[in-house]
Amino acid sequence: MNPTERKRFLYINFVMGQINDHTDEIYEALADNDTDGVVDAIASLMSVCEDLQESIADEHTEDKAKA
């Protein structure tokens, strides 16, 4: 695996780790009937997803500019 691919997979694993952590928090808060915890965990998950979406959009725009 070349350094660029390695960096890409490190980023993927980091983001997926964050997503998994937040979905675990949602599960636990739901199981505990902790409404505030659910709301907070969902907001955190949405933030990670929004950041990922922006990152992908930026990458897509850069790829189109190179073409």
C-alpha positions in Angstrom: 0.0 0.0 0.0 1.5 3.3 -1.0 1.6 6.3 1.5 -1.4 8.0 -0.1 -3.6 4.9 0.2 -2.4 4.4 3.8 -3.3 7.9 4.7 -6.7 7.5 3.1 -7.4 4.3 5.1 -6.2 5.9 8.3 -8.7 8.7 7.8 -11.5 6.2 6.9 -10.8 4.2 10.0 -10.7 7.3 12.2 -14.1 8.6 10.9 -15.7 5.2 11.1 -14.4 4.9 14.7 -16.1 8.2 15.5 -19.3 7.1 13.9 -19.3 3.8 15.8 -18.6 5.6 19.1 -21.6 7.9 18.5 -24.0 5.1 17.5 -22.9 3.2 20.7 -23.7 6.4 22.7 -27.1 6.6 21.0 -27.9 2.9 21.8 -26.8 3.3 25.5 -28.8 6.6 25.9 -31.9 5.0 24.4 -31.5 1.9 26.6 -31.1 4.2 29.7 -34.1 6.3 28.5 -31.8 9.3 28.6 -33.4 11.7 26.2 -30.9 14.4 26.6 -28.1 11.9 26.0 -29.8 10.7 22.8 -30.2 14.2 21.5 -26.5 15.1 22.2 -25.2 11.8 20.7 -27.3 12.4 17.5 -26.0 15.9 17.2 -22.5 14.7 17.5 -23.1 11.9 15.0 -24.6 14.4 12.6 -21.6 16.7 13.0 -19.2 13.9 12.0 -21.4 13.0 9.0 -21.6 16.6 7.9 -17.8 17.0 8.1 -17.4 13.8 6.1 -19.9 15.0 3.5 -18.0 18.3 3.2 -14.7 16.4 2.9 -16.1 14.2 0.1 -17.6 17.2 -1.7 -14.3 19.1 -1.5 -12.4 16.0 -2.8 -15.0 15.6 -5.6 -14.6 19.3 -6.6 -10.8 19.0 -6.6 -11.0 15.8 -8.8 -13.3 17.6 -11.3 -10.9 20.6 -11.4 -8.0 18.2 -12.2 -9.9 16.6 -15.1 
